[in-house]
Structures are given as structure tokens and as C-alpha cells.
Amino acid sequence: MLINDNYFSEIAFIQNNGNINFIFQLAFCLVLAFTFYSTTFAQWVSNPKTNSKLVVDTNDPINISSVKDFNGGAFIFWQDKKEKSGSQVYFIHVDAQGKVTFRADGKNISASKSEKKLPVAAESLPNTALVAWKNMGKRGALFAQRVSNNGSYLWKNEGLKLTDTSFSVSDYSVSSDKIGNVYVSYLARNFGINSNYCIEFRKITSDGNFYSDSVTIISSSTNRKSSTSVIPDNLGGAFIYWLENANNKTLLFLQHVNEKGNLDWGQKPIQISDESYNVINYTAKVFTPSNSYVAWQFAKNNKDIFHQLVNSKGKLLWGDDGKPVTNQNGNQINPNAFAGDSTIFISWTNDFKKGQNIYVQKFNRQGNPLWKKGGVPVINLKGAQFGQRIIPANKSGIILSWIDRRQDSSRANIYSQKIGSSGEKIWDSLGVATATHYNSPKSYLSLLPDNNSGAIAIFKESRDGKNNIYSQRVFDTGTFASQIIGFDTQLISDSVKISWYSANEQSESVYNIERAFQPDSENASWEIINTVRSKNKTGSKYYEVFDHPGFAGTIYYKVVGNKPGGETQTSDVKRVIYLKNDSKVTIAQNTPNPFSDSTSISFFLPKKEKIKIEFYDGHLEKIDEMEKTFPAGENSIPFSANKLEPGIYFYRFKAGKFIDVKKMVVTKQING
């Protein structure tokens, strides 16, 4: 249902007949529900000092994870304690324009009211995502859910229950193959002193049905296990990794499950790491069907990183012990990798002489380095650079983002860099400052591709004592501006001047100028009123067009740019109060709206007229009114928030037989 001011005009008419309480309350509830739960506040911004705030009404989000939707947007999952029932798991979806597509405060991952913790997310089919979590009721069973970009549950409303409560689940991994099959591995242990540690496996169809009623036991022993990871082989089977304490060492093991859910290598898994050293952590990826790539960090005299390629037959393709990633001095930590069609990119942090810097290397199928010996320095500065994330930028390059503590910053910032096919830096040599809000701690960094050779960084940050989830899109040029910047509208006599600049314009771009005559831009029905074509080969350009509206009132404008290849980019929406040459009473939307201090209400009278304006709060109580005679023509009156609480308010305008009702939003005033 679309709620517009015509709807409220009808309500105002009924209100005159004595039904104010019922009708007005109904209108208020509908507006409140639509505004808070459907209106979205996030959109990519061009200022890395502010970034885009993705979620409203959080308490202290933790265990944040993000996955791509394959259309330039992202799903974000997190754990929060904002409800009385305790910790819950929430999610939102952000489209390619940075706009949240449903509830800006996030939606609970399940209809169940039980306490939920520790979400683990995975990408899935386009416009869907997967997440697994622990339901803390009755000893903590493991659940999973598939969700869509409109906020719908695609499996059972309570989620799909993966385990019973006769044993504890302490670690789990979820993933999906290209046709939507879902794979889950988890660590289970019976409640008891001497019970076994078991790595178990389930395969699920895309619509939420188990392939088999029975659980596949990957490994079971009294050896302590942890950190399981399931990697689909895209042939219906999966590689399952885990760490296990054996012979007083923490070792990396691997097993393969075929498309029928059976163990391919018998009961004995493959030991990946050398048994002389402790594995600290690892990262694993699929590398072409039937092969899996894994890199692990271990400790001997120094911390080092080795990597290995394994096929579905269990053959170690790079020797029994794998190959070293680099021969640099110091500690090599935090391996992060991406496996392409024919090459592998891996980044790591080099910790040497009280400094931390980030390196990256490209390897071929044989495990041979293709770039500078020892790796290419992504950033090499005094201070600490760490926690990097890596994604593909295109077929030959990569993008990295990382946490950065340089000498001039008391708290960490986030920087990004694009590396080309030959290991060259594409963006600024010192990195692109991606999140630089001063002196605010940042964590839970994730990096996703934007489908246009750029990236989306998502992270947690504390600002003014409030923790929240923020994001920043970095375009393929290393800038934050979209193709359309500086969009503006201006009243000039009886016309509206519409102007904008293009940034990073491609040849044969097309710009559609769109107009809407509605009470607010969220509900607007847009029409194309003009089209401008660019014949520039590259570069930037200034554009302007003029519109002569045939009606008066609140008019919205935007420009939609269409690049070759199908990508579209939309400007901000501009509102114009157009009250020119109208023979009817016209009341415009207050501006600014939302507002924290004061706003202005403009209207047009065809003749001298007494007008009456009544103001109502969210409880439908009248808070103010005014009655005054105004001359014919354009007029305006101010309205002060006057220490009003933030929320939704209404004003009812009456001039003769004309009645209209509009809503306005008061926000929290920001001091200093």
C-alpha cells in the first residue's frame, strides 16, 4: 500500500465529520509502520569521514559478517541485545545504490523468540544469503536460514534445525555451491567428561530439505577439535577442514565428501600441516572444480605461512608439506586469499621490527609466485597496518582494505588499494582513505565486490559512545563519487533549472531526468521528462536542463545515469516547492524535513484567505495551532521544534473548503 497526501486529504475530510480519533490513529499507525520499517536511511556517501550508516536502533552489534548478493549489494548479519529477550541475530540487505531494502533497524533471523547467538553467514544464489546460528534455548541447537533481499524467510520461519540438543555445538561453517545446494559442517560433542569430539556434515537442498536423514560423521576421536570450514567443490561434494590436537600439536586436517554424502578417502583424513609445528589459523577456498586451496599460519621460530592445493582424490599437488608463501624476515600472520580461475592471490601481514605492513602475492596452478620475490608491499609505513581483506577487482586485479594505524592517528582508520595484473598499485600509493572518522575504533572489517571493479567496505565503529555498522563504497577509480555528482535544482522564474556534473563518465552514457509530484520521494511515481546523451570518450562534464511544470506543489527530481553494459546510477533526490501561477490552493511539504530545529511550510492562495494550521504529535494530541489571514500568492510560515521529542508529527492545513494533512519528522538535535 502506498500512503500519500491524497490519502490523508480524504482522512482530513472524514476528520471534519467527527471521526478524528479512529481515522487519524489509523493513518498514524500506517505512516509510522511505513516510515520506520520500509523507509531506508543508508545510501553510499562521498565522504570517508562520515561513511554510510547502515542500521538504526542498534545496541552494541557484535559478530558482524557480510556477504555479497551477486548484484552489487550486500547482506549484513549481526548479534545484538536490543530486545528484552536477550541476544538476537538480525540482518539487513543493502542494494547496489547503498539503500537498505527493508527494515532499517534490521529483521530478526527467525520467528522464534529464543535467544540467538554467533551468526555465521555465507553467500548463496543471487539476491539470497545463508546464515547459521546457535539457538540458546535447551542447550543450544544449531539452526540455519536462507533469506532474500526483501527480508523474506525462504526456509521455515523458525529456521531449519540442524542438530538436536543431546550434544553441544561449539563451531560451525556454512556455504553454498553455484546451484544453491547448502553444506554445513560443525563440531559436536556429547555432554560428558570423556566424550568424543566429532566433525559432522549435512547437505541441504536450496529449498531447505535434507539430502539425507542421517548425519555424516567426518571425524570422531577424543582429540580436541576446532575451526571447521566447509568448501563446496561445485560438483555436488565438499571439502571439510578442521584443526585437531594430535601428538601435542595443533594440526590441520582435511576430508572430502562426495555428492552422495559419503567419505571419499575412507575413515582416515589427510593431514595438511607438518606435525612439527602448531597451526594458528587458516583460510580455504575452492580452486576450479575438484580442487581446494588452503593457506595456514603456524608457529616455529617465527610465525610463517604455507599453502597447498588438494584435489578431490586427496592428492597434495604442491608436495607433502606445501609451499612457503614468502621468505621475508619477521612474522607472517593473517593469511587472506582469493582463488580465481587460473591464479591465486594471497595477502598477509608482515610483523617485523615493531612494525606491521601488508603484502600480497600472485601464484599460478603450480604454486609458483608470479610477482616480486617475497611479495608486493601493499602498504609499507611506520605504525601498524593489519586485518586486511581481499577481493577480486576484475579478471586480473584485486582490491584490499585494511585497518591502519599511522603516526598521525591515535585510533585506527581504514584504507584501500587496488593492485593490477602485474602487481602495480592502481590507486594512491599510500592507499585510499576509506573510513577516517577521527579517533573512533573500528572493527569487524569485511570487503565485498560492487560488480563494477570497485569495492564495498563494511565495518563496526564507535562514534560518540554509540556502536553501529557503517559502510563505504570505493569506485573502480579509487574515488567515492558516483557518476552523478553535484546534482542540484534551482527555481528560475517559472522554470526549474536541473544541473549536475558527471564523474568518471564513460562514452555513450545516457542520463534520464525524472520528475515526481508526490508527498514524499519514497512513494513517488516517477516519469522521465528529458533525456541527455553524452558523447564524451572519458572525463567529466557539466549538464543542465530546464523544466516547466504544468502544476504547482511539491515536486521531486532525480537523474538516473545509464552506463554502457547496463549499470545504472541514481542521483540524490531534490525537492522543489513550486507555487507558480496556480488558480488553486496549494500546500507544500515542509522544508527541511526531517528537521531538528525549525522548518518552513509554504502555500499558495489564489485570493486573500484566512487559513488555519493545527499541529499534532505522535499520540494524536494537538500541540499547537495558528489562525491568520494571508494575502493572495505565495506565503510561508515557520514552525519551531521547540524542544519537541524526536518522532513523527502532522500538520492539518485548512483554507476555506480546502483541507490537507501532511506529516513531518523531528530528529534529535546535534550540538556543536
C-alpha positions, 0 to 999 in steps of 0.5 A: 500500500502506498500512503500519500497526501491524497490519502490523508486529504480524504482522512482530513475530510472524514476528520471534519465529520467527527471521526478524528480519533479512529481515522487519524490513529489509523493513518498514524499507525500506517505512516509510522509502520511505513516510515520506520520499517520500509523507509531506508536511511543508508545510501553510499556517501562521498565522504570517508569521514562520515561513511554510510550508516547502515542500521538504526536502533542498534545496541552494541552489534557484535559478530558482524559478517557480510556477504555479497548478493551477486548484484552489487549489494550486500547482506549484513548479519549481526548479534545484538541485545536490543530486545528484552529477550536477550541476544538476537541475530538480525540482518539487513540487505543493502542494494547496489545504490547503498539503500537498505531494502527493508527494515532499517533497524534490521529483521530478526533471523527467525520467528522464534523468540529464543535467544540467538547467538554467533551468526555465521553467514555465507553467500548463496544464489543471487539476491539470497544469503545463508546464515547459521546460528546457535539457538540458546534455548535447551542447550543450544541447537544449531539452526540455519536460514536462507533469506532474500533481499526483501527480508523474506524467510525462504526456509521455515520461519523458525529456521531449519534445525540442524542438530538436536540438543543431546550434544553441544555445538561449539563451531560451525561453517556454512556455504553454498555451491553455484546451484544453491545446494547448502553444506554445513559442517560443525563440531559436536560433542556429547555432554560428558567428561570423556566424550568424543569430539566429532566433525559432522556434515549435512547437505541441504537442498536450496529449498531447505530439505535434507539430502539425507536423514542421517548425519555424516560423521567426518571425524570422531576421536577424543582429540580436541577439535576446532575451526571447521570450514566447509568448501563446496567443490561445485560438483555436488561434494565438499571439502571439510577442514578442521584443526585437531590436537594430535601428538601435542600439536595443533594440526590441520586436517582435511576430508572430502565428501562426495555428492552422495554424502559419503567419505571419499578417502575412507575413515582416515583424513589427510593431514595438511600441516607438518606435525612439527609445528602448531597451526594458528589459523587458516583460510580455504577456498575452492580452486576450479572444480575438484580442487581446494586451496588452503593457506595456514599460519603456524608457529616455529621460530617465527610465525610463517605461512604455507599453502597447498592445493588438494584435489578431490582424490586427496592428492597434495599437488604442491608436495607433502608439506606445501609451499612457503608463501614468502621468505621475508624476515619477521612474522607472517600472520593473517593469511587472506586469499582469493582463488580465481580461475587460473591464479591465486592471490594471497595477502598477509601481514608482515610483523617485523621490527615493531612494525606491521605492513601488508603484502600480497602475492600472485601464484599460478596452478603450480604454486609458483609466485608470479610477482616480486620475490617475497611479495608486493608491499601493499602498504609499507609505513611506520605504525601498524597496518593489519586485518586486511581483506581481499577481493577480486577487482576484475579478471586480473586485479584485486582490491584490499582494505585494511585497518591502519594505524599511522603516526598521525592517528591515535585510533585506527582508520581504514584504507584501500588499494587496488593492485593490477595484473602485474602487481602495480598499485592502481590507486594512491600509493599510500592507499585510499582513505576509506573510513577516517572518522577521527579517533573512533575504533573500528572493527569487524572489517569485511570487503565485498565486490560492487560488480563494477571493479570497485569495492564495498567496505563494511565495518563496526565503529564507535562514534560518540559512545554509540556502536553501529555498522557503517559502510563505504563504497570505493569506485573502480577509480579509487574515488567515492563519487558516483557518476552523478555528482553535484546534482542540484535544482534551482527555481528560475522564474517559472522554470526549474533549472536541473544541473549536475556534473558527471564523474568518471563518465564513460562514452555513450552514457545516457542520463534520464531526468525524472520528475515526481509530484508526490508527498514524499520521494519514497512513494513517488511515481516517477516519469522521465521528462528529458533525456541527455546523451553524452558523447564524451570518450572519458572525463567529466562534464557539466549538464543542465536542463530546464523544466516547466511544470504544468502544476504547482506543489511539491515536486521531486527530481532525480537523474538516473545515469545509464552506463554502457553494459547496463549499470545504472546510477541514481542521483540524490533526490531534490525537492522543489516547492513550486507555487507558480501561477496556480488558480488553486490552493496549494500546500507544500511539504515542509522544508527541511524535513526531517528537521531538528530545529525549525522548518518552513511550510509554504502555500499558495492562495489564489485570493486573500484567505484566512487559513488555519494550521493545527499541529499534532504529535505522535499520540494524536494530541494537538500541540499547537495551532495558528489562525491568520489571514494571508494575502493572495500568492505565495506565503510561508510560515515557520514552525519551531521544534521547540524542544519537541521529542524526536518522532513523527508529527502532522500538520492539518492545513485548512483554507476555506473548503480546502483541507490537507494533512501532511506529516513531518519528522523531528530528529534529535538535535546535534550540538556543536 
